[in-house]
Amino acid sequence: AAAWLGIIMYTFQIYFDFSGYSDMAIGLGKIFGFHFLENFNYPFISKSATEFWRRWHMSLGSWFRDYLYIPLGGNRVSKGRHIINIFAVWLFTGFWHGASWNFILWGVFFGVLLLIEKFWLLKALNKSVVLSRVYILLAALLSFVVFQIPTLTEAFSYIGGMFGAGGIAFSSAETLYHLKSYAVLLIMALVGATPVVKTLAIKFSESKKLGKIANVIEPVMIAVLLIVVTAFLVDSSSNPFLYFNRATTRAEMIEFISSIDNSYQRVAIESDPVARLHNSSRSYNYDEAIADLTKAIKIKDIKPIDETAVHVLRAISQYLGE
């Protein structure tokens, strides 16, 4: 469940991050008298990969259609050449995202999926709305595992973990904790990824009685949302554009490790307040902090911290010269 929760939240993150930036560009364009087309149109309500890519990153899709697919002949060629054209477009779509085998595989995955739909699967999907939506959501989640994780080996290992490979338990105390902690945010993301709010807003505005109320509520809600998102931005230490896929800088690594160290100290104090308060003036290194956290987790009867994480944190701290 932890693997599923992780990739679901990442999928929402990349969607709202990229879609949000696109909406900001559209809004800023209107301020200066420019009109930009929508770039996302609720892709997660799609019933096929074909429809998904008509709703996701539409500007990219239209660019490859106009400048690569159509010049290659589009669908006005033989069946074999048509398959090559589609495959070429998606191969270059993957390469456009980055010079990595992960992105190449990601593009090829959707290319193969679109070809299967075109020549066979699409007719079957049209027979069941539920099955078709489960299918494309599963396909999108699996594709974003390959898109997000740096190496193919790690990506396939993660996908295996999603389906129980390696003896990984489906649920754990940590998973339930994170699910409870972010339940409200997850529900908001689920609702925000569908046209439910937009549909209700349109119906309100079209009603004579409710239209006047909607005209008052709308600016108030926008102001509230602005305050909320601003609070989240202020609380967050770094807000890079997720789609950049850029490497973490040394300064960010230092900030990250420092934040982890502070968290470890807080957990240690909560687990053994008397002993830790006696030594509150003493600064201790990362190995000690990790040991304290491990003890604290054991006291609370939660699964001990993953040894891999311990080794990674120790290696980073050594790299930073701590």
C-alpha positions in Angstrom: 0.0 0.0 0.0 2.9 2.3 0.7 4.2 1.9 -2.9 0.7 2.6 -4.3 0.2 5.6 -2.0 3.6 7.0 -3.0 3.0 6.8 -6.8 -0.6 8.1 -6.5 0.6 11.1 -4.6 3.5 11.7 -7.1 1.0 11.5 -10.0 -1.2 14.1 -8.3 1.9 16.2 -7.6 3.2 16.3 -11.2 -0.4 16.9 -12.5 -1.2 19.8 -10.2 2.4 21.2 -10.5 2.4 21.2 -14.3 -1.2 22.0 -14.8 -1.0 24.8 -12.2 2.0 26.4 -14.0 0.1 26.2 -17.3 -2.9 27.9 -15.8 -0.7 30.6 -14.3 0.7 31.2 -17.8 -2.8 31.4 -19.2 -3.8 33.9 -16.5 -0.7 36.0 -17.0 -1.3 36.0 -20.7 -4.8 37.3 -20.3 -3.4 40.2 -18.2 -1.3 41.3 -21.2 -4.0 40.6 -23.8 -2.8 37.2 -25.0 -4.9 34.1 -25.3 -3.3 30.7 -24.6 -5.0 27.4 -25.1 -5.7 25.0 -22.2 -2.9 22.5 -21.7 -4.7 20.1 -19.4 -8.4 19.0 -19.5 -8.9 16.6 -16.6 -6.9 13.7 -18.0 -7.7 11.3 -15.2 -11.3 11.0 -16.3 -10.1 9.5 -19.6 -11.2 6.0 -20.7 -8.2 5.2 -22.9 -4.6 6.2 -23.4 -5.7 7.9 -26.7 -8.1 10.1 -24.8 -5.6 10.6 -22.0 -3.1 12.2 -24.4 -5.8 14.4 -25.8 -6.3 15.8 -22.3 -2.7 15.7 -20.9 0.0 18.2 -22.0 -2.1 19.1 -25.1 0.4 21.7 -26.4 3.1 19.0 -26.6 0.8 16.6 -28.3 -0.3 19.1 -30.9 3.3 20.2 -31.6 4.4 16.6 -32.3 1.3 16.1 -34.4 1.9 19.2 -36.5 5.7 19.0 -36.8 6.5 15.3 -36.8 3.4 13.0 -37.2 1.8 14.8 -40.1 5.1 15.5 -42.0 5.9 11.8 -41.7 2.6 11.0 -43.5 0.3 10.6 -40.5 -2.4 8.0 -41.1 -2.5 8.6 -44.9 0.0 5.9 -45.5 0.2 2.1 -45.4 -0.6 0.3 -42.2 3.1 -0.6 -41.6 4.3 3.0 -42.2 1.5 4.2 -40.0 2.8 2.1 -37.1 6.3 3.4 -37.7 5.0 7.0 -37.6 3.2 6.5 -34.3 6.2 4.7 -32.8 8.6 7.4 -34.0 6.5 10.2 -32.5 6.4 8.5 -29.1 10.0 7.6 -29.2 10.9 11.3 -29.7 8.2 12.3 -27.1 10.1 10.2 -24.5 13.5 11.7 -25.6 12.0 15.2 -25.5 11.5 14.7 -21.7 15.2 13.8 -21.1 18.2 11.9 -22.4 17.5 8.9 -20.2 16.5 5.3 -20.9 13.6 5.8 -18.4 12.1 8.6 -20.6 12.7 6.6 -23.8 10.9 3.6 -22.2 8.1 5.8 -20.9 7.5 7.2 -24.5 7.7 3.7 -26.1 5.3 2.4 -23.4 2.6 4.9 -24.4 3.4 4.3 -28.1 2.8 0.6 -27.8 -0.3 1.2 -25.7 -1.8 3.5 -28.3 -1.0 1.0 -31.1 -2.7 -1.8 -29.2 -5.7 0.4 -28.6 -5.9 1.5 -32.2 -5.9 -2.0 -33.7 -7.6 -4.0 -31.0 -8.2 -2.8 -27.4 -10.2 0.4 -28.0 -13.4 -1.4 -29.1 -13.3 -3.6 -26.0 -12.7 -0.6 -23.7 -15.8 1.2 -25.1 -18.0 -1.6 -23.8 -17.2 -0.9 -20.1 -16.7 2.6 -18.6 -15.5 1.3 -15.3 -13.0 -1.1 -16.8 -11.7 1.5 -19.2 -11.1 4.0 -16.5 -9.4 1.5 -14.2 -7.2 0.5 -17.1 -6.0 4.0 -18.0 -5.4 5.0 -14.3 -3.3 1.8 -13.8 -1.4 2.5 -17.0 -0.7 6.1 -16.0 0.5 5.1 -12.5 2.9 2.5 -13.9 4.2 4.9 -16.5 4.9 7.6 -13.8 6.9 5.0 -11.8 9.3 4.7 -14.8 9.1 8.5 -15.4 10.0 9.4 -11.8 12.5 6.8 -10.6 16.1 7.5 -11.8 17.1 4.0 -13.0 15.1 1.2 -14.8 16.3 -1.4 -12.2 14.8 0.7 -9.3 11.7 1.4 -11.3 11.0 -2.3 -12.0 11.8 -3.1 -8.4 9.2 -0.5 -7.3 6.6 -1.8 -9.7 7.2 -5.3 -8.3 6.8 -4.0 -4.8 3.4 -2.5 -5.8 2.2 -6.1 -6.6 3.8 -7.7 -3.5 7.1 -8.9 -5.0 9.9 -9.4 -2.5 7.6 -10.3 0.3 6.6 -6.7 1.0 3.5 -6.4 3.2 0.6 -4.7 1.6 -0.1 -2.5 4.6 2.0 -1.3 7.5 1.8 1.1 10.5 3.8 3.8 8.6 1.4 3.5 5.6 -1.7 4.0 7.8 0.0 6.9 9.5 0.7 8.7 6.3 -2.8 7.9 4.9 -4.4 9.4 8.0 -2.1 12.4 8.0 -2.7 13.3 4.4 -6.3 12.0 4.0 -7.8 15.5 3.7 -5.2 16.5 1.1 -5.7 13.3 -0.8 -9.5 13.9 -1.0 -9.0 17.4 -2.1 -6.6 16.2 -4.9 -9.1 13.5 -6.0 -11.9 16.1 -6.2 -9.6 18.7 -7.9 -8.6 16.2 -10.6 -12.2 15.9 -11.8 -14.5 18.5 -13.3 -17.0 18.2 -10.3 -16.2 21.6 -8.9 -16.2 23.3 -12.4 -19.5 21.6 -13.3 -21.1 22.8 -10.0 -19.8 26.3 -10.5 -21.3 26.5 -14.0 -24.7 25.2 -12.8 -24.6 27.8 -10.0 -23.8 30.7 -12.3 -26.5 29.6 -14.8 -29.2 29.6 -12.1 -31.0 32.9 -11.6 -31.4 32.5 -7.9 -28.0 30.9 -7.2 -26.1 33.0 -9.7 -26.1 36.1 -7.5 -24.9 34.1 -4.5 -22.2 32.5 -6.7 -21.0 35.9 -7.8 -20.3 36.7 -4.1 -18.9 33.3 -3.1 -16.5 33.0 -6.0 -14.1 35.9 -5.1 -14.3 34.9 -1.4 -13.3 31.3 -2.2 -10.5 32.5 -4.5 -9.2 34.8 -1.7 -9.3 31.9 0.8 -7.5 29.6 -1.6 -4.8 32.2 -2.2 -4.2 32.5 1.5 -4.1 28.7 1.9 -1.6 28.1 -1.0 0.5 31.1 0.2 0.7 29.6 3.6 1.8 26.2 2.1 4.5 28.1 0.1 5.8 30.0 3.1 5.9 26.7 5.2 7.8 24.9 2.4 11.6 25.4 2.2 12.0 24.8 -1.5 9.5 24.8 -4.4 11.2 23.8 -7.6 9.2 23.1 -10.7 8.8 19.3 -10.6 9.0 18.9 -14.4 12.6 20.2 -14.5 13.9 16.8 -13.3 17.0 18.7 -12.1 19.7 17.3 -9.9 19.7 18.3 -6.2 22.4 20.9 -5.3 24.8 20.5 -2.4 23.1 23.4 -0.6 19.7 21.6 -0.9 21.3 18.4 0.4 22.6 20.2 3.5 19.2 21.7 4.1 17.5 18.4 3.7 19.8 16.6 6.1 19.5 19.4 8.6 15.7 19.2 8.5 16.0 15.4 9.0 18.3 15.9 11.9 15.9 18.3 13.6 13.0 15.9 13.1 15.1 13.1 14.6 15.9 15.2 17.7 12.2 16.1 18.2 11.2 12.4 18.0 14.0 11.4 20.4 12.9 14.1 22.9 9.3 12.9 22.7 10.3 9.3 23.3 12.7 9.9 26.2 12.1 13.5 27.4 14.0 13.3 30.7 17.2 11.8 29.2 17.2 14.0 26.2 16.4 17.3 28.0 19.5 16.7 30.2 21.5 16.8 27.0 19.5 19.3 25.1 22.5 21.8 24.9 24.7 19.1 23.3 24.7 18.8 19.6 25.2 15.3 18.3 26.0 13.8 14.9 23.8 12.0 12.4 24.7 8.5 13.5 23.5 9.3 17.0 20.4 10.9 15.7 19.5 7.9 13.6 20.2 5.6 16.6 17.9 7.8 18.8 15.2 7.7 16.1 15.4 3.9 15.8 15.0 3.5 19.5 12.1 5.9 19.6 10.3 4.0 16.8 10.9 0.7 18.6 9.5 2.1 21.8 6.3 3.1 20.0 6.0 -0.4 18.5 6.4 0.8 14.9 8.5 -1.0 12.4 12.2 0.1 12.8 13.7 2.5 10.3 14.8 0.9 7.1 18.5 0.0 7.3 18.9 1.2 3.7 17.8 4.7 4.7 20.3 4.6 7.6 23.2 3.8 5.2 22.0 6.5 2.7 21.8 9.2 5.4 25.2 8.2 6.8 26.8 8.3 3.4 25.3 11.7 2.7 26.5 13.1 6.0 30.0 11.8 5.3 29.8 13.4 1.9 28.9 16.7 3.5 31.8 16.4 5.8 29.8 16.1 9.0 
